[in-house]
Amino acid sequence: QVQLVESGGGLVQAGGSLRLSCAASRTIFSINVMGWYRQAPGKERELVAAFTVGGATNYADAVKGRFTISRGNAKNTVYLQMNSLKPEDTAVYYCKAHLGYDHWGQGTQVTVSS
């Protein structure tokens, strides 16, 4: 079992930046289980960025070159640096850890104004 807590969301103008944090209740040794997802109103939850086998990263086409997923030194925190934000990035952002089954945080709202 692990609890995930996201933070760092907020309201930002288009072109701005935000850094989301996901703090896990314990050390996550296998980084490839971690990822960020988002859900916009009326839409399904979608992958934003995730670690894959070997610590490589995978990004949704819509965020490539603008978002960066990274891991903290303490190995219980994952970040999502979001640059050049667009109004279409507006969504609730969730952190996920797949440890036997999917564990989700409560989400953090990101709103990008035009």
C-alpha positions in Angstrom: 0.0 0.0 0.0 1.1 3.5 -0.7 -0.5 6.9 -0.4 0.2 9.6 -3.0 -0.3 13.3 -2.5 -0.1 15.7 -5.4 0.6 19.4 -5.0 1.6 22.4 -7.1 -1.4 23.0 -9.2 -3.0 26.4 -9.7 -4.1 29.1 -12.1 -1.5 30.3 -14.7 -1.6 32.3 -17.9 -0.9 30.7 -21.2 2.8 30.4 -21.7 3.5 30.1 -18.0 5.0 27.3 -16.0 4.0 25.1 -13.1 5.8 22.3 -11.2 3.7 19.5 -9.8 4.9 17.3 -7.0 3.8 13.8 -6.1 4.8 12.6 -2.6 4.6 8.9 -1.8 4.1 7.6 1.7 7.1 5.3 1.2 10.1 4.9 -1.0 9.3 3.7 -4.5 12.2 1.6 -5.6 11.0 0.8 -9.1 10.6 4.2 -10.8 9.0 2.6 -13.9 5.8 2.2 -11.9 5.2 6.0 -11.6 3.4 8.3 -13.9 1.3 11.5 -14.3 -2.2 11.5 -15.8 -4.8 14.2 -16.4 -8.5 14.4 -16.8 -10.2 17.4 -18.4 -14.0 18.0 -17.9 -16.0 15.6 -20.0 -13.0 13.7 -21.1 -11.4 10.4 -20.1 -8.2 10.3 -18.0 -5.1 10.2 -20.2 -1.4 9.6 -19.8 0.7 12.7 -19.6 4.1 11.3 -18.7 5.5 8.2 -17.2 8.7 6.3 -16.4 9.2 3.1 -18.3 11.5 0.1 -17.9 15.1 1.1 -17.3 14.0 4.6 -16.1 13.3 5.9 -19.6 10.4 8.3 -20.0 7.3 8.3 -22.2 5.3 11.5 -23.0 1.9 12.1 -24.6 2.4 13.8 -28.0 0.5 16.9 -26.8 3.1 17.6 -24.1 6.4 16.5 -25.7 9.0 19.2 -25.5 7.0 21.1 -22.9 6.7 18.8 -19.9 9.4 16.9 -18.0 8.9 14.1 -15.5 11.6 13.6 -13.0 12.3 11.9 -9.7 13.5 13.4 -6.4 16.7 12.3 -4.7 14.7 10.9 -1.8 13.0 8.4 -4.2 9.6 9.0 -2.8 8.8 12.1 -4.9 8.1 12.5 -8.6 7.8 15.9 -10.3 6.1 17.2 -13.5 7.7 20.4 -14.8 5.2 22.0 -17.1 6.4 24.8 -19.4 4.7 26.8 -22.2 1.3 25.9 -20.8 -1.7 26.1 -23.0 -5.4 26.4 -22.2 -5.9 22.9 -23.4 -3.6 21.7 -20.6 -6.4 22.6 -18.1 -7.3 19.5 -16.2 -7.0 17.7 -12.9 -3.6 16.1 -12.8 -3.1 12.8 -11.0 -0.1 10.8 -9.9 -0.2 7.1 -10.3 1.9 4.3 -8.9 1.4 0.7 -10.1 2.3 -1.6 -7.3 0.3 -4.7 -7.8 -2.6 -2.5 -8.7 -3.0 1.2 -9.5 -2.7 3.6 -6.7 -3.9 7.2 -7.4 -3.5 10.5 -5.6 -6.4 12.9 -5.1 -5.4 15.1 -8.0 -4.4 18.7 -8.3 -6.2 21.2 -10.5 -4.3 23.0 -13.2 -6.1 25.9 -15.0 -4.5 27.7 -17.8 -6.1 31.0 -18.9 -5.8 32.4 -22.4 
